[in-house]
């Protein structure tokens, strides 16, 4: 599995955005809530899931969109299952390391 990543550094903060390719540019809806998976925010290099997981471990703020990559992060203990949102048919998780 490959995912898009976008890495931004601001001071001590390392922001990583991860998105499964099929979701890029789509608007996900759940009830009255909607979430646009913006190319401006998420699109960067296409990398393997393993590379993305390594970057999660090195980042301070992470946004992840896509059921397969979120489940992989849960399985590896990087995301708590209770912190995951289901928006439409996709999973979304955020990580903030203090």
Residue pairs with C-beta under 8 A, 6 or more apart in sequence:
1 20
1 48
1 49
1 68
1 69
2 21
2 46
2 47
2 48
2 49
3 18
3 19
3 20
3 21
3 46
3 47
3 48
3 49
3 52
3 66
3 69
4 18
4 19
4 20
4 21
4 24
4 42
4 43
4 44
4 45
4 46
4 47
5 16
5 17
5 18
5 19
5 44
5 45
5 47
5 51
5 52
5 55
6 16
6 17
6 41
6 42
6 43
6 44
7 14
7 15
7 16
7 17
7 44
7 55
7 59
8 14
8 15
8 16
8 17
9 15
12 60
13 60
13 61
14 58
14 59
14 60
14 61
15 59
15 60
15 61
15 62
15 63
16 52
16 55
16 56
16 59
16 61
16 62
16 63
17 41
17 42
17 44
17 62
17 63
18 42
18 52
18 55
18 56
18 62
18 63
18 64
18 65
18 66
18 69
19 37
19 42
19 43
19 64
19 65
19 66
20 65
20 66
20 67
20 68
20 69
20 90
21 46
22 66
23 37
23 65
23 66
23 90
24 37
24 39
24 42
24 43
25 37
25 38
25 39
26 36
26 37
27 34
27 35
27 36
27 37
28 34
28 35
28 36
28 37
28 65
28 87
28 88
28 89
28 90
28 92
29 35
29 87
29 88
30 86
30 87
30 88
33 87
35 65
35 87
35 92
37 65
41 63
42 63
42 65
49 68
49 69
49 72
52 69
53 72
53 73
53 76
53 78
56 62
56 64
56 73
56 78
56 95
57 78
59 95
59 97
60 96
60 97
61 94
61 95
61 96
61 97
62 93
62 94
62 95
63 92
63 93
63 94
64 70
64 73
64 79
64 91
64 92
64 93
64 94
64 95
65 90
65 91
65 92
66 90
66 91
67 89
67 90
67 91
70 79
70 84
70 91
70 92
70 93
71 91
73 79
73 93
74 80
74 81
74 84
74 93
78 95
79 93
79 95
83 93
83 94
84 91
84 92
84 93
85 91
85 92
85 93
86 92
